[in-house]
Amino acid sequence: MIHVLKSYWMRIWKEPRVAIHDAMKETTPALSILLISLFGITLFVEQASMRDMGDTTSGGALFILAFIIGPILGALAWLILTLVIHGSSRLFGGVATFTETRQAVTWATIPYTSKWVLLLPMLLIFRGELFLSKTPIMDDSMFLLILFLIFSVLDLAMTVIYYVIFSRIMGEVNDFSAWKGFASIFFIPFTLFFLLIIASLTFA
């Protein structure tokens, strides 16, 4: 399993359209669980930092929660993404089966999970302040503030790359363009968001 993961990790980055077909043939339940769990742990840590969860939860508890709640969060996010993307890709003429969509979404988590190349040094440098709303040590150091800004920009860049690769993968498995792949990811969420805004303005 680890050998397969190592074989496709960089290929998904370098040649997602080519790699996804080979990777899907290697998909196993155990490998899917591993990828989804890693995705969920990464998502949990990022959300814990963005929401300043360290203000109410200790660092040790956050670490434990990341490995307990993280995989569950990853599974929920994966399931919702799969359902939404499969439905919207059909609207754009996609040909992927539900199983193919599910496997493609699973492998597409790799670029997001790769954010650990940033998260690990951030945890080592900023420690608990990464999860706090008040950051006295960071605030007293121009070097740390600049370093945090650099990491934030790199994190944003990796998020953009994640969606680019995700769009290419969805385009490939559905036999349409990457732009349609991008649309299949965001069409339903954007539509629901737009309808919510209209509803709030109408009934305000």
C-alpha positions as CSV (number, residue, x, y, z in Angstrom):
1,M,0.0,0.0,0.0
2,I,2.7,2.4,1.0
3,H,4.6,1.5,-2.2
4,V,1.6,2.4,-4.3
5,L,1.2,5.7,-2.4
6,K,4.8,6.6,-3.0
7,S,4.6,5.7,-6.7
8,Y,1.6,8.1,-7.3
9,W,2.2,10.9,-4.9
10,M,4.5,13.0,-7.1
11,R,2.8,11.7,-10.3
12,I,-0.5,13.2,-9.2
13,W,1.4,16.6,-8.9
14,K,3.3,16.3,-12.1
15,E,0.9,14.6,-14.5
16,P,-2.6,14.4,-12.9
17,R,-4.4,13.6,-16.1
18,V,-2.2,10.7,-17.0
19,A,-1.6,9.4,-13.4
20,I,-5.2,9.3,-12.3
21,H,-6.2,6.5,-14.7
22,D,-3.3,4.3,-13.4
23,A,-3.9,5.3,-9.8
24,M,-7.6,4.4,-9.9
25,K,-6.6,0.9,-11.0
26,E,-4.5,0.6,-7.8
27,T,-7.3,1.9,-5.5
28,T,-8.0,-0.4,-2.5
29,P,-10.3,0.2,0.5
30,A,-7.3,0.4,2.8
31,L,-5.5,2.9,0.6
32,S,-8.7,5.0,0.3
33,I,-9.1,5.0,4.1
34,L,-5.5,6.1,4.5
35,L,-5.7,9.0,2.0
36,I,-9.1,10.2,3.4
37,S,-7.7,10.1,6.9
38,L,-4.6,12.0,6.0
39,F,-6.8,14.6,4.2
40,G,-9.0,14.9,7.2
41,I,-6.2,15.3,9.7
42,T,-4.7,18.1,7.5
43,L,-8.1,19.7,7.2
44,F,-8.6,19.6,11.0
45,V,-5.2,21.1,11.8
46,E,-5.8,24.0,9.3
47,Q,-9.3,24.6,10.7
48,A,-8.0,24.5,14.2
49,S,-5.4,27.2,13.3
50,M,-7.9,29.4,11.4
51,R,-10.5,29.2,14.2
52,D,-8.0,29.8,17.0
53,M,-9.1,26.6,18.7
54,G,-6.1,26.8,21.0
55,D,-7.9,29.5,23.0
56,T,-10.3,26.9,24.4
57,T,-8.4,23.6,23.9
58,S,-4.9,22.6,25.0
59,G,-2.2,21.7,22.5
60,G,-2.2,18.1,23.7
61,A,-6.0,17.8,23.3
62,L,-5.8,19.3,19.8
63,F,-3.2,16.7,18.8
64,I,-5.4,13.9,20.0
65,L,-8.5,15.4,18.4
66,A,-6.6,15.7,15.1
67,F,-6.2,11.9,15.0
68,I,-9.7,11.1,16.2
69,I,-11.9,13.8,14.6
70,G,-9.6,14.4,11.6
71,P,-10.4,11.1,9.8
72,I,-14.1,11.5,10.5
73,L,-14.0,15.1,9.2
74,G,-12.1,13.9,6.1
75,A,-14.7,11.1,5.5
76,L,-17.5,13.6,5.7
77,A,-15.8,16.1,3.4
78,W,-14.9,13.4,1.0
79,L,-18.4,12.0,0.9
80,I,-20.0,15.5,0.3
81,L,-17.4,16.3,-2.4
82,T,-18.1,13.0,-4.1
83,L,-21.8,13.5,-4.1
84,V,-21.7,17.1,-5.2
85,I,-19.1,16.6,-7.9
86,H,-20.8,13.5,-9.3
87,G,-24.1,15.3,-9.5
88,S,-22.7,18.5,-11.0
89,S,-20.4,16.7,-13.5
90,R,-23.4,15.0,-14.9
91,L,-24.9,18.4,-15.6
92,F,-21.9,19.2,-17.7
93,G,-22.0,16.0,-19.6
94,G,-19.5,14.0,-17.5
95,V,-19.2,10.3,-18.1
96,A,-17.6,9.1,-14.9
97,T,-19.4,6.5,-12.8
98,F,-20.0,7.1,-9.1
99,T,-17.2,4.7,-8.3
100,E,-14.8,6.5,-10.7
101,T,-15.8,9.9,-9.2
102,R,-15.3,8.5,-5.7
103,Q,-11.8,7.2,-6.5
104,A,-10.8,10.3,-8.4
105,V,-11.8,12.5,-5.4
106,T,-9.8,10.2,-3.1
107,W,-6.6,10.6,-5.1
108,A,-7.2,14.3,-5.6
109,T,-6.7,14.8,-1.9
110,I,-3.0,14.3,-2.3
111,P,-2.1,18.0,-3.1
112,Y,-4.1,19.2,-0.1
113,T,-2.5,16.7,2.2
114,S,0.9,17.8,0.9
115,K,0.4,21.0,2.9
116,W,2.3,19.2,5.6
117,V,5.5,20.4,4.0
118,L,4.4,23.8,5.4
119,L,2.4,22.7,8.5
120,L,5.3,20.8,10.0
121,P,7.8,23.7,10.0
122,M,5.1,26.1,11.1
123,L,4.3,23.8,14.1
124,L,8.0,23.7,15.0
125,I,8.5,27.5,14.6
126,F,5.3,29.0,15.9
127,R,4.3,26.1,18.2
128,G,1.1,26.8,20.2
129,E,0.7,30.3,18.9
130,L,-0.4,28.8,15.6
131,F,-3.7,28.0,17.2
132,L,-4.2,31.1,19.4
133,S,-5.9,34.4,18.7
134,K,-3.3,36.2,20.8
135,T,0.4,35.8,19.6
136,P,2.7,37.8,21.9
137,I,5.9,36.0,20.9
138,M,5.1,36.4,17.2
139,D,4.0,40.0,17.6
140,D,7.3,40.9,19.3
141,S,9.4,39.6,16.4
142,M,9.4,41.1,13.0
143,F,11.2,38.1,11.7
144,L,8.5,35.7,12.9
145,L,5.7,38.0,11.4
146,I,7.4,38.0,8.0
147,L,8.0,34.3,8.2
148,F,4.3,33.7,9.0
149,L,3.3,35.9,6.1
150,I,5.5,33.9,3.8
151,F,4.0,30.6,5.0
152,S,0.5,32.1,4.6
153,V,1.2,33.0,1.0
154,L,2.7,29.6,0.3
155,D,-0.3,27.9,1.9
156,L,-2.6,30.0,-0.4
157,A,-0.5,29.0,-3.4
158,M,-0.8,25.3,-2.5
159,T,-4.6,25.7,-2.1
160,V,-4.8,27.1,-5.6
161,I,-2.6,24.3,-7.0
162,Y,-4.8,21.8,-5.2
163,Y,-7.9,23.1,-7.0
164,V,-6.1,23.2,-10.3
165,I,-5.0,19.6,-10.0
166,F,-8.4,18.6,-8.7
167,S,-10.1,20.3,-11.7
168,R,-7.7,18.5,-14.2
169,I,-8.4,15.1,-12.5
170,M,-12.2,15.6,-12.6
171,G,-11.9,16.8,-16.2
172,E,-10.0,13.7,-17.2
173,V,-12.2,11.1,-15.6
174,N,-15.3,12.8,-17.0
175,D,-13.8,13.3,-20.5
176,F,-14.2,17.0,-20.6
177,S,-12.0,20.1,-20.0
178,A,-10.3,21.2,-16.8
179,W,-12.6,24.2,-16.8
180,K,-15.6,22.0,-16.7
181,G,-13.8,20.0,-14.0
182,F,-13.5,23.3,-12.0
183,A,-17.1,24.1,-12.6
184,S,-18.2,20.6,-11.5
185,I,-16.4,21.2,-8.2
186,F,-17.9,24.6,-7.5
187,F,-21.2,24.9,-9.5
188,I,-23.6,23.4,-6.8
189,P,-21.9,25.2,-3.8
190,F,-21.9,28.5,-5.6
191,T,-25.5,28.1,-6.7
192,L,-26.6,27.3,-3.2
193,F,-24.7,30.2,-1.8
194,F,-26.2,32.5,-4.4
195,L,-29.7,31.2,-3.6
196,L,-29.1,31.8,0.1
197,I,-28.1,35.4,-0.6
198,I,-31.2,35.9,-2.7
199,A,-33.4,34.4,0.0
200,S,-31.8,36.5,2.8
201,L,-32.3,39.7,0.8
202,T,-35.8,38.8,-0.1
203,F,-37.0,37.9,3.4
204,A,-34.8,40.4,5.3
